[in-house]
């Protein structure tokens, strides 16, 4: 847009072209120059006038347009995207974590009325490792300092708290009942743009997603996949169904490598932690300050390139007295199925195990040389 002075210009609507406006009077003047051409132009003007403005002649046609205002009201049903966004948005917060010149932003939402907020571990990790300050910005514009209640690296979840007593908590849904094709809405602060609402569908379930660098700081998620636009800053925000209930926590995106400020943008492949898992972890963090996850008592060979998840052959790769050892699993065995679902990599095996609860009994199919065997084992809590 230009910044030229329009103070001496006619009062012309913004949508009218900046090119000179030819009026009927201009055309009448030109008729004296070219009679034959003028007749054709005049006929065209008359036809236009008759078709659009009844009762006017070409001689008194006003160049200004009178717009008709309307007072019609758009009705937005409570279960529409606009209606759901209006109900859910006040419960969604923007989170800023800063230590000196280092920091980042993310999203979160209220779990209860006393100020507990669920978000991703990677959003607040700097506060846990470097003592960074956590600031929570509410939808009403108010800002609060927050304290870290607890975090779980394995599931990429964390709970923080602010000092309020009347927070608008969100209803938690049942992620086990979600079906591919269900409509969903994501709300958060992508790239710092607070209160952003996007919509889409559930594209797939049980996607094994790993974040981190393959170290002990890695998170393994049995994720919901969605095509609702999710970008950096959406992390920790809610993914809600068409009743407004939270079914997931937006946590990761797949990209093609392009980036904005060093972070890649959405290509319609977003991933959310199922709320059923997040609820269990959040309850543990609030009640105990820490949480745990299930294990079968083996170490896996991350260098294995075959199909399946190979149990490492080093000392202690099968924990003595653990569930796997009790079921007869040995170093070098390859896990090819868990609960009837094929396993193609170590990450898939870990994600599958962590999607269960401590105390669950699972069925594991292993391959040992040319022998295939199915065993049952009971998962225990990681120390």
Secondary structure by P-SEA (a helix, b strand, c coil): cccccccccccccccccccccccaaaaaaaccccaaaaaaaaaaaaaaaaaccccccccccccbbbbbbbcbbbbbccccaaaaaaaccccbbbbbbbccccccccbbbbccccbbbbbbccccccccccbbbbbbbccccbbbbbbbcccccccccccccccccccbbbbbbbccccccccccccccccccccbbbbbbcccccccccccccccccbbbbcbbbbccccccccccccccccccccccccccccccccccccbbbbccbbbbccaaaaaaaaaaaaacccbbbbbccccccccccccccccccccccccccccccccccccccccccccccccccaaaaaaaaaaccccbbbbbbbbcccbbbbbbbbbbbcc
